Amino acid sequence: MNIGILFLLASSVCDAVWNICLKQSKGITDWVVNIIGISFLLIGIITFKKALAHFPLSIATVIWWGGSLVLTT
């Protein structure tokens, strides 16, 4: 399996976790959930950047967006 697809899947999972944490944070009042969400957001950005070394931006964005959508809903 291509390492780039693993980076894209990891980025999609991190984005889904970040979205779930954002829903659970009750605004900015729950700092523990916010810190967890921000951590996953940063990890997701880093893994997406690493995936761009293996895929063009257009293909990577479609795969990342689709995976995030499926995992979040």
N, CA, C and O atoms as CSV, one atom per row, in Angstrom:
chain,resi,resn,atom,element,x,y,z
A,1,MET,N,N,0.851,-1.182,0.000
A,1,MET,CA,C,0.000,0.000,0.000
A,1,MET,C,C,0.893,1.242,0.000
A,1,MET,O,O,1.938,1.279,0.649
A,2,ASN,N,N,0.462,2.225,-0.725
A,2,ASN,CA,C,1.199,3.470,-0.832
A,2,ASN,C,C,1.160,4.224,0.503
A,2,ASN,O,O,0.104,4.324,1.128
A,3,ILE,N,N,2.302,4.751,0.935
A,3,ILE,CA,C,2.370,5.483,2.197
A,3,ILE,C,C,1.539,6.765,2.132
A,3,ILE,O,O,1.041,7.238,3.154
A,4,GLY,N,N,1.393,7.323,0.933
A,4,GLY,CA,C,0.599,8.540,0.780
A,4,GLY,C,C,-0.858,8.333,1.147
A,4,GLY,O,O,-1.475,9.207,1.755
A,5,ILE,N,N,-1.419,7.181,0.783
A,5,ILE,CA,C,-2.817,6.910,1.123
A,5,ILE,C,C,-2.977,6.727,2.635
A,5,ILE,O,O,-4.016,7.072,3.197
A,6,LEU,N,N,-1.960,6.190,3.281
A,6,LEU,CA,C,-2.015,6.070,4.743
A,6,LEU,C,C,-2.001,7.452,5.404
A,6,LEU,O,O,-2.706,7.687,6.386
A,7,PHE,N,N,-1.192,8.361,4.856
A,7,PHE,CA,C,-1.194,9.724,5.377
A,7,PHE,C,C,-2.546,10.392,5.164
A,7,PHE,O,O,-3.027,11.109,6.041
A,8,LEU,N,N,-3.163,10.163,4.007
A,8,LEU,CA,C,-4.484,10.750,3.745
A,8,LEU,C,C,-5.549,10.181,4.676
A,8,LEU,O,O,-6.394,10.920,5.181
A,9,LEU,N,N,-5.511,8.881,4.902
A,9,LEU,CA,C,-6.475,8.276,5.821
A,9,LEU,C,C,-6.276,8.778,7.244
A,9,LEU,O,O,-7.246,9.049,7.951
A,10,ALA,N,N,-5.024,8.901,7.662
A,10,ALA,CA,C,-4.751,9.434,9.003
A,10,ALA,C,C,-5.240,10.871,9.120
A,10,ALA,O,O,-5.787,11.266,10.150
A,11,SER,N,N,-5.042,11.642,8.069
A,11,SER,CA,C,-5.515,13.022,8.085
A,11,SER,C,C,-7.044,13.086,8.140
A,11,SER,O,O,-7.602,13.946,8.822
A,12,SER,N,N,-7.718,12.191,7.432
A,12,SER,CA,C,-9.186,12.151,7.469
A,12,SER,C,C,-9.690,11.774,8.854
A,12,SER,O,O,-10.660,12.353,9.344
A,13,VAL,N,N,-9.043,10.816,9.478
A,13,VAL,CA,C,-9.443,10.408,10.832
A,13,VAL,C,C,-9.217,11.557,11.807
A,13,VAL,O,O,-10.067,11.831,12.653
A,14,CYS,N,N,-8.078,12.226,11.692
A,14,CYS,CA,C,-7.810,13.366,12.578
A,14,CYS,C,C,-8.828,14.474,12.371
A,14,CYS,O,O,-9.256,15.107,13.336
A,15,ASP,N,N,-9.216,14.716,11.142
A,15,ASP,CA,C,-10.220,15.743,10.872
A,15,ASP,C,C,-11.572,15.352,11.462
A,15,ASP,O,O,-12.285,16.203,11.995
A,16,ALA,N,N,-11.927,14.086,11.371
A,16,ALA,CA,C,-13.193,13.628,11.942
A,16,ALA,C,C,-13.182,13.765,13.464
A,16,ALA,O,O,-14.172,14.192,14.059
A,17,VAL,N,N,-12.073,13.408,14.089
A,17,VAL,CA,C,-11.972,13.541,15.552
A,17,VAL,C,C,-12.047,15.018,15.946
A,17,VAL,O,O,-12.695,15.374,16.930
A,18,TRP,N,N,-11.374,15.874,15.165
A,18,TRP,CA,C,-11.432,17.302,15.445
A,18,TRP,C,C,-12.854,17.835,15.337
A,18,TRP,O,O,-13.278,18.633,16.173
A,19,ASN,N,N,-13.595,17.406,14.320
A,19,ASN,CA,C,-14.985,17.840,14.167
A,19,ASN,C,C,-15.849,17.360,15.323
A,19,ASN,O,O,-16.697,18.105,15.812
A,20,ILE,N,N,-15.646,16.136,15.760
A,20,ILE,CA,C,-16.417,15.606,16.888
A,20,ILE,C,C,-16.080,16.371,18.162
A,20,ILE,O,O,-16.974,16.700,18.943
A,21,CYS,N,N,-14.806,16.655,18.376
A,21,CYS,CA,C,-14.413,17.440,19.557
A,21,CYS,C,C,-15.002,18.841,19.504
A,21,CYS,O,O,-15.401,19.391,20.531
A,22,LEU,N,N,-15.057,19.415,18.313
A,22,LEU,CA,C,-15.641,20.747,18.167
A,22,LEU,C,C,-17.122,20.735,18.544
A,22,LEU,O,O,-17.617,21.680,19.158
A,23,LYS,N,N,-17.822,19.671,18.178
A,23,LYS,CA,C,-19.240,19.549,18.537
A,23,LYS,C,C,-19.416,19.348,20.041
A,23,LYS,O,O,-20.388,19.832,20.620
A,24,GLN,N,N,-18.487,18.641,20.672
A,24,GLN,CA,C,-18.620,18.310,22.091
A,24,GLN,C,C,-18.070,19.380,23.034
A,24,GLN,O,O,-18.243,19.269,24.247
A,25,SER,N,N,-17.422,20.398,22.510
A,25,SER,CA,C,-16.698,21.333,23.370
A,25,SER,C,C,-17.582,22.370,24.053
A,25,SER,O,O,-17.110,23.067,24.951
A,26,LYS,N,N,-18.832,22.493,23.663
A,26,LYS,CA,C,-19.751,23.467,24.271
A,26,LYS,C,C,-19.181,24.882,24.166
A,26,LYS,O,O,-19.075,25.596,25.163
A,27,GLY,N,N,-18.826,25.264,22.971
A,27,GLY,CA,C,-18.184,26.572,22.780
A,27,GLY,C,C,-16.711,26.473,23.144
A,27,GLY,O,O,-16.015,25.554,22.713
A,28,ILE,N,N,-16.248,27.417,23.931
A,28,ILE,CA,C,-14.844,27.395,24.354
A,28,ILE,C,C,-14.746,27.070,25.841
A,28,ILE,O,O,-13.683,27.242,26.437
A,29,THR,N,N,-15.823,26.609,26.442
A,29,THR,CA,C,-15.828,26.410,27.885
A,29,THR,C,C,-15.144,25.124,28.323
A,29,THR,O,O,-14.590,25.079,29.422
A,30,ASP,N,N,-15.162,24.095,27.518
A,30,ASP,CA,C,-14.549,22.824,27.895
A,30,ASP,C,C,-13.142,22.749,27.300
A,30,ASP,O,O,-12.967,22.331,26.155
A,31,TRP,N,N,-12.147,23.155,28.078
A,31,TRP,CA,C,-10.785,23.284,27.570
A,31,TRP,C,C,-10.130,21.944,27.261
A,31,TRP,O,O,-9.299,21.868,26.356
A,32,VAL,N,N,-10.476,20.902,27.977
A,32,VAL,CA,C,-9.860,19.594,27.716
A,32,VAL,C,C,-10.228,19.108,26.315
A,32,VAL,O,O,-9.368,18.661,25.556
A,33,VAL,N,N,-11.496,19.199,25.987
A,33,VAL,CA,C,-11.945,18.772,24.662
A,33,VAL,C,C,-11.364,19.685,23.590
A,33,VAL,O,O,-11.004,19.212,22.512
A,34,ASN,N,N,-11.267,20.984,23.864
A,34,ASN,CA,C,-10.681,21.909,22.895
A,34,ASN,C,C,-9.218,21.594,22.624
A,34,ASN,O,O,-8.784,21.639,21.473
A,35,ILE,N,N,-8.457,21.279,23.651
A,35,ILE,CA,C,-7.041,20.953,23.476
A,35,ILE,C,C,-6.881,19.655,22.692
A,35,ILE,O,O,-6.005,19.550,21.833
A,36,ILE,N,N,-7.715,18.679,22.981
A,36,ILE,CA,C,-7.671,17.425,22.219
A,36,ILE,C,C,-8.014,17.695,20.760
A,36,ILE,O,O,-7.346,17.183,19.862
A,37,GLY,N,N,-9.039,18.486,20.519
A,37,GLY,CA,C,-9.441,18.810,19.155
A,37,GLY,C,C,-8.372,19.566,18.395
A,37,GLY,O,O,-8.106,19.258,17.234
A,38,ILE,N,N,-7.757,20.546,19.026
A,38,ILE,CA,C,-6.693,21.314,18.373
A,38,ILE,C,C,-5.490,20.425,18.085
A,38,ILE,O,O,-4.836,20.581,17.053
A,39,SER,N,N,-5.194,19.501,18.982
A,39,SER,CA,C,-4.085,18.570,18.753
A,39,SER,C,C,-4.342,17.713,17.520
A,39,SER,O,O,-3.451,17.529,16.691
A,40,PHE,N,N,-5.549,17.193,17.399
A,40,PHE,CA,C,-5.878,16.389,16.225
A,40,PHE,C,C,-5.899,17.240,14.954
A,40,PHE,O,O,-5.547,16.754,13.879
A,41,LEU,N,N,-6.306,18.492,15.067
A,41,LEU,CA,C,-6.278,19.383,13.913
A,41,LEU,C,C,-4.848,19.570,13.417
A,41,LEU,O,O,-4.594,19.485,12.216
A,42,LEU,N,N,-3.921,19.821,14.324
A,42,LEU,CA,C,-2.517,20.007,13.932
A,42,LEU,C,C,-1.915,18.735,13.344
A,42,LEU,O,O,-1.184,18.790,12.355
A,43,ILE,N,N,-2.221,17.599,13.948
A,43,ILE,CA,C,-1.724,16.326,13.410
A,43,ILE,C,C,-2.302,16.084,12.023
A,43,ILE,O,O,-1.603,15.603,11.131
A,44,GLY,N,N,-3.573,16.416,11.838
A,44,GLY,CA,C,-4.212,16.257,10.540
A,44,GLY,C,C,-3.588,17.131,9.468
A,44,GLY,O,O,-3.425,16.697,8.327
A,45,ILE,N,N,-3.236,18.362,9.826
A,45,ILE,CA,C,-2.585,19.256,8.868
A,45,ILE,C,C,-1.213,18.713,8.484
A,45,ILE,O,O,-0.842,18.737,7.310
A,46,ILE,N,N,-0.466,18.230,9.454
A,46,ILE,CA,C,0.870,17.691,9.178
A,46,ILE,C,C,0.787,16.452,8.293
A,46,ILE,O,O,1.559,16.320,7.344
A,47,THR,N,N,-0.143,15.541,8.594
A,47,THR,CA,C,-0.244,14.329,7.781
A,47,THR,C,C,-0.764,14.639,6.380
A,47,THR,O,O,-0.380,13.971,5.419
A,48,PHE,N,N,-1.629,15.641,6.250
A,48,PHE,CA,C,-2.096,16.028,4.917
A,48,PHE,C,C,-0.946,16.613,4.103
A,48,PHE,O,O,-0.831,16.352,2.906
A,49,LYS,N,N,-0.104,17.399,4.749
A,49,LYS,CA,C,1.051,17.970,4.056
A,49,LYS,C,C,1.988,16.860,3.576
A,49,LYS,O,O,2.525,16.930,2.471
A,50,LYS,N,N,2.179,15.847,4.403
A,50,LYS,CA,C,3.029,14.719,4.001
A,50,LYS,C,C,2.393,13.930,2.851
A,50,LYS,O,O,3.105,13.402,1.997
A,51,ALA,N,N,1.077,13.848,2.826
A,51,ALA,CA,C,0.397,13.133,1.747
A,51,ALA,C,C,0.530,13.867,0.419
A,51,ALA,O,O,0.498,13.245,-0.643
A,52,LEU,N,N,0.677,15.175,0.475
A,52,LEU,CA,C,0.809,15.948,-0.765
A,52,LEU,C,C,2.104,15.640,-1.508
A,52,LEU,O,O,2.225,15.955,-2.692
A,53,ALA,N,N,3.066,15.032,-0.835
A,53,ALA,CA,C,4.295,14.626,-1.518
A,53,ALA,C,C,4.037,13.431,-2.435
A,53,ALA,O,O,4.849,13.143,-3.315
A,54,HIS,N,N,2.916,12.732,-2.238
A,54,HIS,CA,C,2.612,11.520,-3.000
A,54,HIS,C,C,1.444,11.685,-3.971
A,54,HIS,O,O,1.298,10.883,-4.893
A,55,PHE,N,N,0.609,12.709,-3.781
A,55,PHE,CA,C,-0.572,12.910,-4.612
A,55,PHE,C,C,-0.659,14.373,-5.038
A,55,PHE,O,O,-0.168,15.253,-4.331
A,56,PRO,N,N,-1.278,14.637,-6.184
A,56,PRO,CA,C,-1.587,16.032,-6.529
A,56,PRO,C,C,-2.637,16.587,-5.561
A,56,PRO,O,O,-3.403,15.831,-4.964
A,57,LEU,N,N,-2.660,17.889,-5.415
A,57,LEU,CA,C,-3.566,18.529,-4.460
A,57,LEU,C,C,-5.022,18.196,-4.743
A,57,LEU,O,O,-5.785,17.959,-3.807
A,58,SER,N,N,-5.424,18.173,-5.990
A,58,SER,CA,C,-6.831,17.928,-6.325
A,58,SER,C,C,-7.266,16.524,-5.906
A,58,SER,O,O,-8.347,16.355,-5.344
A,59,ILE,N,N,-6.451,15.538,-6.169
A,59,ILE,CA,C,-6.784,14.159,-5.795
A,59,ILE,C,C,-6.762,14.004,-4.275
A,59,ILE,O,O,-7.651,13.378,-3.697
A,60,ALA,N,N,-5.745,14.574,-3.634
A,60,ALA,CA,C,-5.630,14.457,-2.174
A,60,ALA,C,C,-6.810,15.119,-1.469
A,60,ALA,O,O,-7.315,14.596,-0.477
A,61,THR,N,N,-7.247,16.263,-1.976
A,61,THR,CA,C,-8.364,16.967,-1.350
A,61,THR,C,C,-9.658,16.175,-1.458
A,61,THR,O,O,-10.431,16.117,-0.501
A,62,VAL,N,N,-9.898,15.572,-2.598
A,62,VAL,CA,C,-11.123,14.783,-2.778
A,62,VAL,C,C,-11.124,13.574,-1.846
A,62,VAL,O,O,-12.137,13.287,-1.208
A,63,ILE,N,N,-10.015,12.874,-1.762
A,63,ILE,CA,C,-9.930,11.701,-0.886
A,63,ILE,C,C,-10.065,12.120,0.571
A,63,ILE,O,O,-10.784,11.483,1.341
A,64,TRP,N,N,-9.370,13.197,0.949
A,64,TRP,CA,C,-9.417,13.664,2.338
A,64,TRP,C,C,-10.820,14.127,2.716
A,64,TRP,O,O,-11.324,13.785,3.786
A,65,TRP,N,N,-11.451,14.909,1.834
A,65,TRP,CA,C,-12.788,15.422,2.114
A,65,TRP,C,C,-13.800,14.290,2.212
A,65,TRP,O,O,-14.640,14.273,3.112
A,66,GLY,N,N,-13.717,13.351,1.288
A,66,GLY,CA,C,-14.650,12.224,1.310
A,66,GLY,C,C,-14.498,11.371,2.559
A,66,GLY,O,O,-15.490,10.976,3.171
A,67,GLY,N,N,-13.260,11.087,2.937
A,67,GLY,CA,C,-13.030,10.299,4.144
A,67,GLY,C,C,-13.502,11.022,5.389
A,67,GLY,O,O,-14.095,10.407,6.276
A,68,SER,N,N,-13.251,12.307,5.468
A,68,SER,CA,C,-13.692,13.098,6.625
A,68,SER,C,C,-15.219,13.139,6.710
A,68,SER,O,O,-15.794,13.039,7.793
A,69,LEU,N,N,-15.855,13.285,5.568
A,69,LEU,CA,C,-17.323,13.344,5.552
A,69,LEU,C,C,-17.926,12.029,6.018
A,69,LEU,O,O,-18.859,12.022,6.822
A,70,VAL,N,N,-17.407,10.930,5.524
A,70,VAL,CA,C,-17.936,9.613,5.900
A,70,VAL,C,C,-17.711,9.354,7.391
A,70,VAL,O,O,-18.599,8.835,8.068
A,71,LEU,N,N,-16.556,9.704,7.898
A,71,LEU,CA,C,-16.248,9.435,9.310
A,71,LEU,C,C,-16.978,10.359,10.271
A,71,LEU,O,O,-17.250,9.971,11.407
A,72,THR,N,N,-17.298,11.570,9.839
A,72,THR,CA,C,-17.946,12.518,10.734
A,72,THR,C,C,-19.446,12.285,10.848
A,72,THR,O,O,-20.027,12.474,11.917
A,73,THR,N,N,-20.079,11.872,9.741
A,73,THR,CA,C,-21.533,11.703,9.787
A,73,THR,C,C,-21.950,10.325,10.201
A,73,THR,O,O,-23.145,10.040,10.283
